Amino acid sequence: MRTNRAARRLLGMPYTYSKGKSKINIFIAAAADENAEKIPQALKSKSRICVIQDDNKKTRTYHKIETHYPGYMAC
């Protein structure tokens, strides 16, 4: 029995590994813990916010918790 990679190579199909997965983290943070200058004005009054951190681009974006989590988790 051959591995999937060896079998694909014998059949002439592409067998290289993927280029890598996107490294994006979504988490909930306290608004007071984050850099206050970068948080949008509409979110500054919230106690907790949703942060999306993209390690590939080295960026962070801020959103309402309800944008990425259901209402029952936002409580």
All heavy atoms as a GROMACS GRO file, in nm:
protein
  599
    1MET      N    1   0.085  -0.118   0.000
    1MET     CA    2   0.000   0.000   0.000
    1MET      C    3   0.089   0.124   0.000
    1MET      O    4   0.186   0.132   0.073
    1MET     CB    5  -0.089  -0.003   0.123
    1MET     CG    6  -0.179   0.113   0.134
    1MET     SD    7  -0.316   0.070   0.239
    1MET     CE    8  -0.430   0.188   0.184
    2ARG      N    9   0.052   0.219  -0.080
    2ARG     CA   10   0.130   0.342  -0.092
    2ARG      C   11   0.061   0.455  -0.016
    2ARG      O   12  -0.058   0.454   0.007
    2ARG     CB   13   0.145   0.380  -0.238
    2ARG     CG   14   0.221   0.279  -0.317
    2ARG     CD   15   0.258   0.337  -0.451
    2ARG     NE   16   0.332   0.240  -0.528
    2ARG     CZ   17   0.464   0.233  -0.529
    2ARG    NH1   18   0.535   0.315  -0.457
    2ARG    NH2   19   0.524   0.143  -0.603
    3THR      N   20   0.141   0.552   0.017
    3THR     CA   21   0.084   0.670   0.081
    3THR      C   22   0.007   0.750  -0.024
    3THR      O   23   0.023   0.729  -0.146
    3THR     CB   24   0.194   0.760   0.141
    3THR    OG1   25   0.277   0.806   0.036
    3THR    CG2   26   0.275   0.686   0.244
    4ASN      N   27  -0.075   0.838   0.021
    4ASN     CA   28  -0.155   0.920  -0.068
    4ASN      C   29  -0.066   1.002  -0.160
    4ASN      O   30  -0.092   1.015  -0.279
    4ASN     CB   31  -0.246   1.012   0.014
    4ASN     CG   32  -0.347   1.083  -0.073
    4ASN    OD1   33  -0.384   1.033  -0.179
    4ASN    ND2   34  -0.392   1.198  -0.027
    5ARG      N   35   0.043   1.054  -0.105
    5ARG     CA   36   0.134   1.136  -0.185
    5ARG      C   37   0.200   1.054  -0.295
    5ARG      O   38   0.211   1.097  -0.410
    5ARG     CB   39   0.238   1.199  -0.093
    5ARG     CG   40   0.326   1.297  -0.162
    5ARG     CD   41   0.414   1.368  -0.063
    5ARG     NE   42   0.491   1.468  -0.130
    5ARG     CZ   43   0.604   1.516  -0.087
    5ARG    NH1   44   0.652   1.477   0.028
    5ARG    NH2   45   0.669   1.606  -0.155
    6ALA      N   46   0.246   0.932  -0.262
    6ALA     CA   47   0.311   0.847  -0.362
    6ALA      C   48   0.212   0.804  -0.470
    6ALA      O   49   0.246   0.798  -0.589
    6ALA     CB   50   0.371   0.725  -0.293
    7ALA      N   51   0.089   0.773  -0.430
    7ALA     CA   52  -0.012   0.732  -0.527
    7ALA      C   53  -0.046   0.847  -0.622
    7ALA      O   54  -0.060   0.826  -0.743
    7ALA     CB   55  -0.138   0.686  -0.454
    8ARG      N   56  -0.056   0.966  -0.572
    8ARG     CA   57  -0.085   1.081  -0.658
    8ARG      C   58   0.030   1.105  -0.756
    8ARG      O   59   0.008   1.140  -0.872
    8ARG     CB   60  -0.112   1.205  -0.573
    8ARG     CG   61  -0.242   1.197  -0.496
    8ARG     CD   62  -0.260   1.318  -0.406
    8ARG     NE   63  -0.291   1.438  -0.482
    8ARG     CZ   64  -0.412   1.473  -0.522
    8ARG    NH1   65  -0.516   1.396  -0.492
    8ARG    NH2   66  -0.432   1.583  -0.589
    9ARG      N   67   0.153   1.086  -0.710
    9ARG     CA   68   0.268   1.106  -0.797
    9ARG      C   69   0.267   1.002  -0.910
    9ARG      O   70   0.295   1.034  -1.025
    9ARG     CB   71   0.396   1.096  -0.714
    9ARG     CG   72   0.520   1.129  -0.794
    9ARG     CD   73   0.646   1.136  -0.712
    9ARG     NE   74   0.653   1.030  -0.614
    9ARG     CZ   75   0.697   1.047  -0.490
    9ARG    NH1   76   0.736   1.165  -0.449
    9ARG    NH2   77   0.702   0.947  -0.407
   10LEU      N   78   0.233   0.876  -0.879
   10LEU     CA   79   0.227   0.771  -0.981
   10LEU      C   80   0.119   0.799  -1.084
   10LEU      O   81   0.133   0.766  -1.202
   10LEU     CB   82   0.202   0.635  -0.916
   10LEU     CG   83   0.321   0.574  -0.843
   10LEU    CD1   84   0.278   0.448  -0.771
   10LEU    CD2   85   0.432   0.543  -0.942
   11LEU      N   86   0.008   0.860  -1.042
   11LEU     CA   87  -0.102   0.890  -1.133
   11LEU      C   88  -0.082   1.020  -1.210
   11LEU      O   89  -0.162   1.055  -1.295
   11LEU     CB   90  -0.233   0.898  -1.055
   11LEU     CG   91  -0.281   0.765  -0.996
   11LEU    CD1   92  -0.399   0.789  -0.904
   11LEU    CD2   93  -0.317   0.668  -1.107
   12GLY      N   94   0.027   1.092  -1.180
   12GLY     CA   95   0.054   1.217  -1.249
   12GLY      C   96  -0.024   1.334  -1.195
   12GLY      O   97  -0.035   1.439  -1.260
   13MET      N   98  -0.081   1.318  -1.079
   13MET     CA   99  -0.158   1.427  -1.016
   13MET      C  100  -0.064   1.511  -0.930
   13MET      O  101   0.044   1.466  -0.892
   13MET     CB  102  -0.269   1.367  -0.930
   13MET     CG  103  -0.369   1.284  -1.009
   13MET     SD  104  -0.484   1.195  -0.903
   13MET     CE  105  -0.580   1.328  -0.837
   14PRO      N  106  -0.104   1.633  -0.899
   14PRO     CA  107  -0.018   1.716  -0.812
   14PRO      C  108  -0.007   1.652  -0.673
   14PRO      O  109  -0.104   1.603  -0.618
   14PRO     CB  110  -0.089   1.850  -0.807
   14PRO     CG  111  -0.227   1.825  -0.855
   14PRO     CD  112  -0.223   1.704  -0.941
   15TYR      N  113   0.112   1.652  -0.620
   15TYR     CA  114   0.134   1.585  -0.492
   15TYR      C  115   0.208   1.671  -0.391
   15TYR      O  116   0.248   1.623  -0.286
   15TYR     CB  117   0.212   1.455  -0.513
   15TYR     CG  118   0.346   1.473  -0.580
   15TYR    CD1  119   0.461   1.497  -0.505
   15TYR    CD2  120   0.358   1.467  -0.718
   15TYR    CE1  121   0.582   1.515  -0.566
   15TYR    CE2  122   0.479   1.484  -0.779
   15TYR     CZ  123   0.591   1.507  -0.704
   15TYR     OH  124   0.711   1.525  -0.765
   16THR      N  125   0.228   1.795  -0.423
   16THR     CA  126   0.300   1.882  -0.329
   16THR      C  127   0.209   1.921  -0.213
   16THR      O  128   0.087   1.919  -0.224
   16THR     CB  129   0.350   2.009  -0.399
   16THR    OG1  130   0.239   2.075  -0.458
   16THR    CG2  131   0.451   1.976  -0.506
   17TYR      N  132   0.271   1.953  -0.104
   17TYR     CA  133   0.196   1.998   0.012
   17TYR      C  134   0.138   2.136  -0.015
   17TYR      O  135   0.188   2.211  -0.099
   17TYR     CB  136   0.285   2.005   0.135
   17TYR     CG  137   0.330   1.870   0.181
   17TYR    CD1  138   0.464   1.836   0.180
   17TYR    CD2  139   0.240   1.776   0.226
   17TYR    CE1  140   0.508   1.713   0.222
   17TYR    CE2  141   0.281   1.651   0.268
   17TYR     CZ  142   0.414   1.620   0.267
   17TYR     OH  143   0.456   1.497   0.308
   18SER      N  144   0.034   2.170   0.058
   18SER     CA  145  -0.026   2.302   0.041
   18SER      C  146   0.073   2.409   0.087
   18SER      O  147   0.166   2.381   0.163
   18SER     CB  148  -0.156   2.313   0.120
   18SER     OG  149  -0.128   2.304   0.258
   19LYS      N  150   0.054   2.529   0.043
   19LYS     CA  151   0.145   2.638   0.074
   19LYS      C  152   0.138   2.681   0.220
   19LYS      O  153   0.218   2.758   0.266
   19LYS     CB  154   0.114   2.759  -0.015
   19LYS     CG  155   0.131   2.730  -0.161
   19LYS     CD  156   0.276   2.708  -0.194
   19LYS     CE  157   0.292   2.685  -0.343
   19LYS     NZ  158   0.421   2.642  -0.381
   20GLY      N  159   0.041   2.634   0.289
   20GLY     CA  160   0.028   2.670   0.430
   20GLY      C  161  -0.109   2.725   0.459
   20GLY      O  162  -0.177   2.779   0.372
   21LYS      N  163  -0.149   2.708   0.580
   21LYS     CA  164  -0.280   2.756   0.618
   21LYS      C  165  -0.271   2.900   0.665
   21LYS      O  166  -0.169   2.944   0.715
   21LYS     CB  167  -0.336   2.667   0.728
   21LYS     CG  168  -0.363   2.528   0.681
   21LYS     CD  169  -0.442   2.455   0.785
   21LYS     CE  170  -0.491   2.326   0.743
   21LYS     NZ  171  -0.463   2.223   0.691
   22SER      N  172  -0.378   2.968   0.648
   22SER     CA  173  -0.384   3.105   0.695
   22SER      C  174  -0.381   3.106   0.847
   22SER      O  175  -0.446   3.025   0.912
   22SER     CB  176  -0.513   3.170   0.645
   22SER     OG  177  -0.524   3.299   0.692
   23LYS      N  178  -0.304   3.194   0.903
   23LYS     CA  179  -0.291   3.202   1.048
   23LYS      C  180  -0.371   3.319   1.100
   23LYS      O  181  -0.319   3.428   1.123
   23LYS     CB  182  -0.145   3.214   1.086
   23LYS     CG  183  -0.065   3.093   1.046
   23LYS     CD  184   0.080   3.107   1.081
   23LYS     CE  185   0.156   2.984   1.036
   23LYS     NZ  186   0.297   2.996   1.062
   24ILE      N  187  -0.501   3.297   1.114
   24ILE     CA  188  -0.592   3.400   1.162
   24ILE      C  189  -0.652   3.354   1.292
   24ILE      O  190  -0.704   3.244   1.302
   24ILE     CB  191  -0.701   3.429   1.058
   24ILE    CG1  192  -0.638   3.485   0.930
   24ILE    CG2  193  -0.803   3.527   1.114
   24ILE    CD1  194  -0.735   3.509   0.819
   25ASN      N  195  -0.644   3.437   1.393
   25ASN     CA  196  -0.700   3.408   1.524
   25ASN      C  197  -0.814   3.503   1.552
   25ASN      O  198  -0.801   3.624   1.533
   25ASN     CB  199  -0.594   3.421   1.633
   25ASN     CG  200  -0.479   3.327   1.611
   25ASN    OD1  201  -0.499   3.213   1.575
   25ASN    ND2  202  -0.358   3.375   1.633
   26ILE      N  203  -0.925   3.449   1.601
   26ILE     CA  204  -1.039   3.530   1.642
   26ILE      C  205  -1.060   3.505   1.791
   26ILE      O  206  -1.073   3.390   1.833
   26ILE     CB  207  -1.167   3.494   1.564
   26ILE    CG1  208  -1.146   3.515   1.415
   26ILE    CG2  209  -1.284   3.576   1.614
   26ILE    CD1  210  -1.262   3.471   1.330
   27PHE      N  211  -1.058   3.611   1.870
   27PHE     CA  212  -1.077   3.594   2.013
   27PHE      C  213  -1.146   3.714   2.073
   27PHE      O  214  -1.156   3.819   2.010
   27PHE     CB  215  -0.943   3.567   2.084
   27PHE     CG  216  -0.838   3.672   2.062
   27PHE    CD1  217  -0.823   3.776   2.151
   27PHE    CD2  218  -0.754   3.667   1.953
   27PHE    CE1  219  -0.728   3.874   2.131
   27PHE    CE2  220  -0.657   3.763   1.932
   27PHE     CZ  221  -0.644   3.867   2.022
   28ILE      N  222  -1.195   3.696   2.194
   28ILE     CA  223  -1.263   3.803   2.267
   28ILE      C  224  -1.164   3.862   2.367
   28ILE      O  225  -1.097   3.790   2.438
   28ILE     CB  226  -1.387   3.749   2.339
   28ILE    CG1  227  -1.488   3.699   2.237
   28ILE    CG2  228  -1.449   3.856   2.427
   28ILE    CD1  229  -1.608   3.631   2.297
   29ALA      N  230  -1.158   3.993   2.370
   29ALA     CA  231  -1.066   4.062   2.462
   29ALA      C  232  -1.140   4.173   2.533
   29ALA      O  233  -1.239   4.226   2.483
   29ALA     CB  234  -0.948   4.118   2.385
   30ALA      N  235  -1.091   4.207   2.649
   30ALA     CA  236  -1.145   4.323   2.720
   30ALA      C  237  -1.098   4.448   2.648
   30ALA      O  238  -0.981   4.459   2.608
   30ALA     CB  239  -1.098   4.322   2.864
   31ALA      N  240  -1.188   4.541   2.629
   31ALA     CA  241  -1.154   4.663   2.556
   31ALA      C  242  -1.045   4.741   2.628
   31ALA      O  243  -0.962   4.808   2.566
   31ALA     CB  244  -1.277   4.750   2.536
   32ALA      N  245  -1.040   4.731   2.760
   32ALA     CA  246  -0.939   4.803   2.837
   32ALA      C  247  -0.799   4.745   2.815
   32ALA      O  248  -0.699   4.816   2.829
   32ALA     CB  249  -0.974   4.800   2.985
   33ASP      N  250  -0.790   4.617   2.779
   33ASP     CA  251  -0.660   4.553   2.759
   33ASP      C  252  -0.598   4.585   2.624
   33ASP      O  253  -0.477   4.571   2.606
   33ASP     CB  254  -0.673   4.401   2.772
   33ASP     CG  255  -0.709   4.359   2.912
   33ASP    OD1  256  -0.694   4.442   3.004
   33ASP    OD2  257  -0.754   4.243   2.929
   34GLU      N  258  -0.677   4.626   2.528
   34GLU     CA  259  -0.627   4.653   2.393
   34GLU      C  260  -0.578   4.797   2.382
   34GLU      O  261  -0.608   4.882   2.465
   34GLU     CB  262  -0.737   4.627   2.290
   34GLU     CG  263  -0.778   4.482   2.280
   34GLU     CD  264  -0.666   4.394   2.230
   34GLU    OE1  265  -0.595   4.434   2.135
   34GLU    OE2  266  -0.648   4.286   2.286
   35ASN      N  267  -0.505   4.823   2.275
   35ASN     CA  268  -0.454   4.957   2.248
   35ASN      C  269  -0.571   5.049   2.216
   35ASN      O  270  -0.635   5.035   2.113
   35ASN     CB  271  -0.355   4.951   2.131
   35ASN     CG  272  -0.281   5.080   2.113
   35ASN    OD1  273  -0.308   5.178   2.180
   35ASN    ND2  274  -0.186   5.079   2.022
   36ALA      N  275  -0.599   5.143   2.302
   36ALA     CA  276  -0.719   5.228   2.290
   36ALA      C  277  -0.716   5.317   2.166
   36ALA      O  278  -0.821   5.356   2.116
   36ALA     CB  279  -0.735   5.313   2.415
   37GLU      N  280  -0.601   5.348   2.114
   37GLU     CA  281  -0.592   5.435   1.996
   37GLU      C  282  -0.643   5.367   1.870
   37GLU      O  283  -0.693   5.432   1.780
   37GLU     CB  284  -0.448   5.480   1.976
   37GLU     CG  285  -0.393   5.557   2.093
   37GLU     CD  286  -0.242   5.565   2.091
   37GLU    OE1  287  -0.180   5.499   2.005
   37GLU    OE2  288  -0.188   5.637   2.174
   38LYS      N  289  -0.631   5.235   1.864
   38LYS     CA  290  -0.668   5.163   1.742
   38LYS      C  291  -0.813   5.114   1.741
   38LYS      O  292  -0.862   5.072   1.639
   38LYS     CB  293  -0.575   5.044   1.723
   38LYS     CG  294  -0.432   5.088   1.698
   38LYS     CD  295  -0.345   4.972   1.666
   38LYS     CE  296  -0.204   5.018   1.636
   38LYS     NZ  297  -0.117   4.909   1.596
   39ILE      N  298  -0.879   5.116   1.856
   39ILE     CA  299  -1.017   5.070   1.863
   39ILE      C  300  -1.109   5.177   1.803
   39ILE      O  301  -1.097   5.294   1.836
   39ILE     CB  302  -1.057   5.041   2.009
   39ILE    CG1  303  -0.971   4.930   2.065
   39ILE    CG2  304  -1.204   5.003   2.019
   39ILE    CD1  305  -0.994   4.902   2.211
   40PRO      N  306  -1.201   5.139   1.714
   40PRO     CA  307  -1.294   5.236   1.657
   40PRO      C  308  -1.380   5.302   1.766
   40PRO      O  309  -1.405   5.244   1.871
   40PRO     CB  310  -1.381   5.153   1.563
   40PRO     CG  311  -1.303   5.031   1.535
   40PRO     CD  312  -1.218   5.007   1.656
   41GLN      N  313  -1.424   5.423   1.739
   41GLN     CA  314  -1.500   5.502   1.836
   41GLN      C  315  -1.628   5.430   1.879
   41GLN      O  316  -1.666   5.436   1.995
   41GLN     CB  317  -1.534   5.638   1.775
   41GLN     CG  318  -1.594   5.736   1.872
   41GLN     CD  319  -1.496   5.775   1.983
   41GLN    OE1  320  -1.377   5.780   1.961
   41GLN    NE2  321  -1.549   5.802   2.101
   42ALA      N  322  -1.692   5.360   1.788
   42ALA     CA  323  -1.818   5.292   1.821
   42ALA      C  324  -1.797   5.177   1.920
   42ALA      O  325  -1.890   5.138   1.990
   42ALA     CB  326  -1.882   5.238   1.694
   43LEU      N  327  -1.677   5.122   1.929
   43LEU     CA  328  -1.651   5.010   2.017
   43LEU      C  329  -1.587   5.048   2.150
   43LEU      O  330  -1.572   4.964   2.237
   43LEU     CB  331  -1.560   4.908   1.946
   43LEU     CG  332  -1.616   4.844   1.821
   43LEU    CD1  333  -1.512   4.756   1.757
   43LEU    CD2  334  -1.740   4.764   1.853
   44LYS      N  335  -1.550   5.172   2.166
   44LYS     CA  336  -1.482   5.214   2.289
   44LYS      C  337  -1.571   5.204   2.412
   44LYS      O  338  -1.523   5.186   2.522
   44LYS     CB  339  -1.427   5.355   2.275
   44LYS     CG  340  -1.306   5.360   2.185
   44LYS     CD  341  -1.241   5.495   2.186
   44LYS     CE  342  -1.118   5.491   2.097
   44LYS     NZ  343  -1.046   5.615   2.097
   45SER      N  344  -1.701   5.213   2.394
   45SER     CA  345  -1.792   5.205   2.508
   45SER      C  346  -1.821   5.060   2.550
   45SER      O  347  -1.875   5.037   2.657
   45SER     CB  348  -1.924   5.275   2.474
   45SER     OG  349  -1.987   5.209   2.366
   46LYS      N  350  -1.784   4.963   2.468
   46LYS     CA  351  -1.809   4.822   2.499
   46LYS      C  352  -1.707   4.773   2.601
   46LYS      O  353  -1.593   4.818   2.604
   46LYS     CB  354  -1.797   4.736   2.373
   46LYS     CG  355  -1.888   4.779   2.261
   46LYS     CD  356  -2.023   4.721   2.280
   46LYS     CE  357  -2.109   4.755   2.160
   46LYS     NZ  358  -2.243   4.710   2.174
   47SER      N  359  -1.749   4.677   2.686
   47SER     CA  360  -1.654   4.622   2.782
   47SER      C  361  -1.568   4.513   2.718
   47SER      O  362  -1.451   4.498   2.752
   47SER     CB  363  -1.729   4.565   2.903
   47SER     OG  364  -1.815   4.461   2.862
   48ARG      N  365  -1.626   4.436   2.624
   48ARG     CA  366  -1.551   4.333   2.554
   48ARG      C  367  -1.570   4.349   2.404
   48ARG      O  368  -1.676   4.388   2.359
   48ARG     CB  369  -1.598   4.195   2.597
   48ARG     CG  370  -1.568   4.166   2.742
   48ARG     CD  371  -1.613   4.028   2.782
   48ARG     NE  372  -1.759   4.019   2.769
   48ARG     CZ  373  -1.826   3.905   2.767
   48ARG    NH1  374  -1.762   3.792   2.776
   48ARG    NH2  375  -1.957   3.904   2.756
   49ILE      N  376  -1.466   4.317   2.329
   49ILE     CA  377  -1.471   4.328   2.183
   49ILE      C  378  -1.412   4.202   2.121
   49ILE      O  379  -1.340   4.127   2.186
   49ILE     CB  380  -1.396   4.452   2.132
   49ILE    CG1  381  -1.252   4.452   2.184
   49ILE    CG2  382  -1.467   4.580   2.171
   49ILE    CD1  383  -1.168   4.564   2.130
   50CYS      N  384  -1.444   4.180   1.995
   50CYS     CA  385  -1.390   4.068   1.920
   50CYS      C  386  -1.268   4.119   1.841
   50CYS      O  387  -1.276   4.220   1.772
   50CYS     CB  388  -1.496   4.013   1.825
   50CYS     SG  389  -1.442   3.872   1.731
   51VAL      N  390  -1.157   4.047   1.852
   51VAL     CA  391  -1.034   4.087   1.785
   51VAL      C  392  -0.997   3.979   1.684
   51VAL      O  393  -0.998   3.861   1.716
   51VAL     CB  394  -0.919   4.105   1.886
   51VAL    CG1  395  -0.792   4.148   1.816
   51VAL    CG2  396  -0.957   4.204   1.994
   52ILE      N  397  -0.967   4.020   1.562
   52ILE     CA  398  -0.918   3.928   1.460
   52ILE      C  399  -0.773   3.963   1.434
   52ILE      O  400  -0.741   4.073   1.390
   52ILE     CB  401  -0.999   3.938   1.330
   52ILE    CG1  402  -1.145   3.904   1.356
   52ILE    CG2  403  -0.940   3.848   1.223
   52ILE    CD1  404  -1.233   3.918   1.235
   53GLN      N  405  -0.686   3.867   1.463
   53GLN     CA  406  -0.543   3.888   1.445
   53GLN      C  407  -0.495   3.804   1.329
   53GLN      O  408  -0.508   3.682   1.330
   53GLN     CB  409  -0.468   3.850   1.572
   53GLN     CG  410  -0.320   3.871   1.563
   53GLN     CD  411  -0.252   3.844   1.694
   53GLN    OE1  412  -0.315   3.836   1.799
   53GLN    NE2  413  -0.123   3.828   1.691
   54ASP      N  414  -0.439   3.868   1.227
   54ASP     CA  415  -0.387   3.799   1.109
   54ASP      C  416  -0.235   3.799   1.120
   54ASP      O  417  -0.171   3.902   1.106
   54ASP     CB  418  -0.433   3.870   0.982
   54ASP     CG  419  -0.397   3.794   0.856
   54ASP    OD1  420  -0.321   3.696   0.864
   54ASP    OD2  421  -0.446   3.833   0.749
   55ASP      N  422  -0.177   3.681   1.145
   55ASP     CA  423  -0.033   3.672   1.163
   55ASP      C  424   0.043   3.690   1.032
   55ASP      O  425   0.158   3.731   1.032
   55ASP     CB  426   0.005   3.537   1.226
   55ASP     CG  427  -0.039   3.529   1.370
   55ASP    OD1  428  -0.063   3.635   1.431
   55ASP    OD2  429  -0.048   3.416   1.423
   56ASN      N  430  -0.020   3.657   0.919
   56ASN     CA  431   0.047   3.673   0.791
   56ASN      C  432   0.067   3.820   0.757
   56ASN      O  433   0.172   3.860   0.709
   56ASN     CB  434  -0.034   3.605   0.680
   56ASN     CG  435  -0.038   3.455   0.698
   56ASN    OD1  436   0.049   3.396   0.760
   56ASN    ND2  437  -0.141   3.394   0.645
   57LYS      N  438  -0.035   3.902   0.782
   57LYS     CA  439  -0.027   4.045   0.749
   57LYS      C  440   0.015   4.130   0.869
   57LYS      O  441   0.034   4.249   0.856
   57LYS     CB  442  -0.163   4.095   0.701
   57LYS     CG  443  -0.207   4.030   0.572
   57LYS     CD  444  -0.343   4.084   0.532
   57LYS     CE  445  -0.394   4.017   0.408
   57LYS     NZ  446  -0.528   4.061   0.375
   58LYS      N  447   0.023   4.068   0.987
   58LYS     CA  448   0.060   4.138   1.111
   58LYS      C  449  -0.039   4.251   1.141
   58LYS      O  450   0.001   4.362   1.175
   58LYS     CB  451   0.202   4.194   1.102
   58LYS     CG  452   0.307   4.095   1.061
   58LYS     CD  453   0.368   4.030   1.180
   58LYS     CE  454   0.490   3.949   1.147
   58LYS     NZ  455   0.467   3.819   1.097
   59THR      N  456  -0.168   4.222   1.127
   59THR     CA  457  -0.271   4.322   1.153
   59THR      C  458  -0.372   4.272   1.255
   59THR      O  459  -0.385   4.152   1.276
   59THR     CB  460  -0.347   4.358   1.024
   59THR    OG1  461  -0.408   4.240   0.973
   59THR    CG2  462  -0.255   4.418   0.920
   60ARG      N  463  -0.441   4.366   1.316
   60ARG     CA  464  -0.551   4.337   1.408
   60ARG      C  465  -0.669   4.424   1.368
   60ARG      O  466  -0.652   4.543   1.343
   60ARG     CB  467  -0.515   4.372   1.552
   60ARG     CG  468  -0.436   4.267   1.620
   60ARG     CD  469  -0.419   4.305   1.766
   60ARG     NE  470  -0.369   4.190   1.838
   60ARG     CZ  471  -0.372   4.176   1.967
   60ARG    NH1  472  -0.419   4.273   2.042
   60ARG    NH2  473  -0.326   4.069   2.025
   61THR      N  474  -0.787   4.362   1.360
   61THR     CA  475  -0.909   4.438   1.336
   61THR      C  476  -1.003   4.414   1.452
   61THR      O  477  -1.001   4.308   1.513
   61THR     CB  478  -0.976   4.399   1.203
   61THR    OG1  479  -1.002   4.258   1.204
   61THR    CG2  480  -0.888   4.435   1.085
   62TYR      N  481  -1.087   4.512   1.481
   62TYR     CA  482  -1.176   4.508   1.597
   62TYR      C  483  -1.321   4.512   1.550
   62TYR      O  484  -1.355   4.588   1.460
   62TYR     CB  485  -1.146   4.627   1.689
   62TYR     CG  486  -1.002   4.630   1.734
   62TYR    CD1  487  -0.907   4.707   1.670
   62TYR    CD2  488  -0.961   4.552   1.841
   62TYR    CE1  489  -0.775   4.708   1.710
   62TYR    CE2  490  -0.829   4.552   1.883
   62TYR     CZ  491  -0.737   4.630   1.818
   62TYR     OH  492  -0.606   4.630   1.859
   63HIS      N  493  -1.405   4.428   1.612
   63HIS     CA  494  -1.545   4.416   1.575
   63HIS      C  495  -1.631   4.398   1.699
   63HIS      O  496  -1.580   4.366   1.807
   63HIS     CB  497  -1.567   4.295   1.483
   63HIS     CG  498  -1.479   4.293   1.364
   63HIS    ND1  499  -1.512   4.356   1.246
   63HIS    CD2  500  -1.356   4.240   1.343
   63HIS    CE1  501  -1.416   4.339   1.159
   63HIS    NE2  502  -1.319   4.269   1.215
   64LYS      N  503  -1.763   4.413   1.681
   64LYS     CA  504  -1.855   4.378   1.789
   64LYS      C  505  -1.852   4.228   1.806
   64LYS      O  506  -1.828   4.154   1.711
   64LYS     CB  507  -1.998   4.423   1.754
   64LYS     CG  508  -2.016   4.572   1.750
   64LYS     CD  509  -2.162   4.608   1.737
   64LYS     CE  510  -2.212   4.572   1.599
   64LYS     NZ  511  -2.346   4.620   1.572
   65ILE      N  512  -1.877   4.181   1.927
   65ILE     CA  513  -1.874   4.037   1.952
   65ILE      C  514  -1.981   3.966   1.872
   65ILE      O  515  -1.959   3.856   1.820
   65ILE     CB  516  -1.892   4.008   2.103
   65ILE    CG1  517  -1.772   4.063   2.178
   65ILE    CG2  518  -1.908   3.861   2.130
   65ILE    CD1  519  -1.783   4.048   2.327
   66GLU      N  520  -2.097   4.028   1.855
   66GLU     CA  521  -2.208   3.965   1.784
   66GLU      C  522  -2.176   3.939   1.637
   66GLU      O  523  -2.242   3.860   1.571
   66GLU     CB  524  -2.333   4.052   1.793
   66GLU     CG  525  -2.388   4.066   1.934
   66GLU     CD  526  -2.316   4.175   2.014
   66GLU    OE1  527  -2.250   4.261   1.954
   66GLU    OE2  528  -2.328   4.170   2.137
   67THR      N  529  -2.074   4.003   1.583
   67THR     CA  530  -2.037   3.983   1.444
   67THR      C  531  -1.986   3.842   1.419
   67THR      O  532  -2.018   3.780   1.318
   67THR     CB  533  -1.927   4.085   1.403
   67THR    OG1  534  -1.974   4.216   1.432
   67THR    CG2  535  -1.894   4.074   1.257
   68HIS      N  536  -1.909   3.787   1.511
   68HIS     CA  537  -1.846   3.657   1.489
   68HIS      C  538  -1.892   3.548   1.585
   68HIS      O  539  -1.858   3.432   1.566
   68HIS     CB  540  -1.694   3.670   1.498
   68HIS     CG  541  -1.639   3.760   1.393
   68HIS    ND1  542  -1.629   3.721   1.262
   68HIS    CD2  543  -1.596   3.888   1.398
   68HIS    CE1  544  -1.580   3.821   1.191
   68HIS    NE2  545  -1.559   3.923   1.270
   69TYR      N  546  -1.966   3.584   1.688
   69TYR     CA  547  -2.015   3.485   1.784
   69TYR      C  548  -2.166   3.498   1.796
   69TYR      O  549  -2.220   3.608   1.786
   69TYR     CB  550  -1.952   3.508   1.922
   69TYR     CG  551  -1.805   3.475   1.925
   69TYR    CD1  552  -1.709   3.575   1.911
   69TYR    CD2  553  -1.761   3.344   1.940
   69TYR    CE1  554  -1.574   3.545   1.913
   69TYR    CE2  555  -1.627   3.313   1.942
   69TYR     CZ  556  -1.535   3.414   1.929
   69TYR     OH  557  -1.401   3.384   1.930
   70PRO      N  558  -2.237   3.390   1.820
   70PRO     CA  559  -2.382   3.397   1.839
   70PRO      C  560  -2.416   3.479   1.962
   70PRO      O  561  -2.334   3.499   2.050
   70PRO     CB  562  -2.423   3.251   1.859
   70PRO     CG  563  -2.309   3.167   1.817
   70PRO     CD  564  -2.188   3.252   1.824
   71GLY      N  565  -2.540   3.522   1.970
   71GLY     CA  566  -2.584   3.608   2.078
   71GLY      C  567  -2.569   3.548   2.216
   71GLY      O  568  -2.535   3.615   2.311
   72TYR      N  569  -2.590   3.417   2.228
   72TYR     CA  570  -2.580   3.354   2.359
   72TYR      C  571  -2.435   3.349   2.410
   72TYR      O  572  -2.411   3.340   2.529
   72TYR     CB  573  -2.641   3.214   2.360
   72TYR     CG  574  -2.570   3.114   2.271
   72TYR    CD1  575  -2.463   3.039   2.320
   72TYR    CD2  576  -2.611   3.093   2.141
   72TYR    CE1  577  -2.398   2.948   2.240
   72TYR    CE2  578  -2.549   3.000   2.061
   72TYR     CZ  579  -2.441   2.928   2.111
   72TYR     OH  580  -2.378   2.838   2.031
   73MET      N  581  -2.336   3.357   2.321
   73MET     CA  582  -2.196   3.357   2.365
   73MET      C  583  -2.148   3.497   2.398
   73MET      O  584  -2.048   3.514   2.466
   73MET     CB  585  -2.107   3.298   2.257
   73MET     CG  586  -2.128   3.150   2.237
   73MET     SD  587  -2.014   3.082   2.118
   73MET     CE  588  -1.861   3.092   2.209
   74ALA      N  589  -2.217   3.597   2.348
   74ALA     CA  590  -2.175   3.735   2.369
   74ALA      C  591  -2.208   3.787   2.508
   74ALA      O  592  -2.161   3.891   2.549
   74ALA     CB  593  -2.238   3.825   2.265
   75CYS      N  594  -2.289   3.714   2.584
   75CYS     CA  595  -2.331   3.758   2.718
   75CYS      C  596  -2.215   3.757   2.815
   75CYS      O  597  -2.126   3.684   2.810
   75CYS     CB  598  -2.443   3.671   2.770
   75CYS     SG  599  -2.590   3.683   2.669
   0.00000   0.00000   0.00000
